[in-house]
Amino acid sequence: MRNYLALAAILLTATACGDTWGQRAVTGGGIGAASGAVLGAATGFNPLLGAVVGGAGGAAIGAATTPRRY
């Protein structure tokens, strides 16, 4: 269980990598779907439902955020 939580934390920190809002939405959705499926399987819930919810959330957050240039 601890390994799954560590994997989910790693995947969530990499969410929304990209330069444009479209790239960030796609990568956020992919990473969110993978994280949701892993968490769904690890906790005994439906992995498909976890992937759908995680993908939608990751895509929304990825599209809503913009990269900052310092």
N, C-alpha and C positions, 0 to 999 in steps of 0.2 A: 504494500500500500504506500509506503514511504517513497519507493522508487517512482510510482505513478504521480505522486504529488510533486516530486522534484522535476519530472519530465514536463508536467503541466506548467510549472512555474517557468521553466526554460522556454517552452513554446509561447507562453503568454508575454514574456519579455521581448520576444522577437516580432511581435505582432505589428503589422502596418509598416513594413520596410518598403521604401520606394520614394521616388522623387515627385511624382504627380499623384493627384487624388485617386485616379483610376488604378495605378499600380498599388497604392496603399490599400485600396478597397479589395483588390484581388488577393494580395498577400495576407491581409488581415483576415479575409474570409477563409482562405486555405488553412492558415494556422489556427484560426478559431474552430474550424470544423474538426481538425485533427485533435486539438485539445479537448473539445467537447466529446468526441468519440472515446478518447482515452479515459476521461473522467467518468463518462457514462458507464463504460465497461468496468472500471475500477470500483465504482460505488454500487454496482448492481442494478443500475437503471438501464434504459434502452440506449445502446450506443448510437443508433441511427438518430434518435431524437436529440441526443447530446450533440451530434455532428451538425444537425440542422440549426439548433439554437446557437451553438458556438460559431458556426459559419456566418449566420445572420448578424450576430453581435460583433464579430470580428470585422466583417465588411463595413458595418455601419460606423464603428469606431475608427477604422482605417480611413474611410472616406471623410469623416468629420474632422480628422486631425490634419494639420499641415506641418511639414518639416520646418524647423527653425534653422536659419543660417546665421552663424555668429561670426 
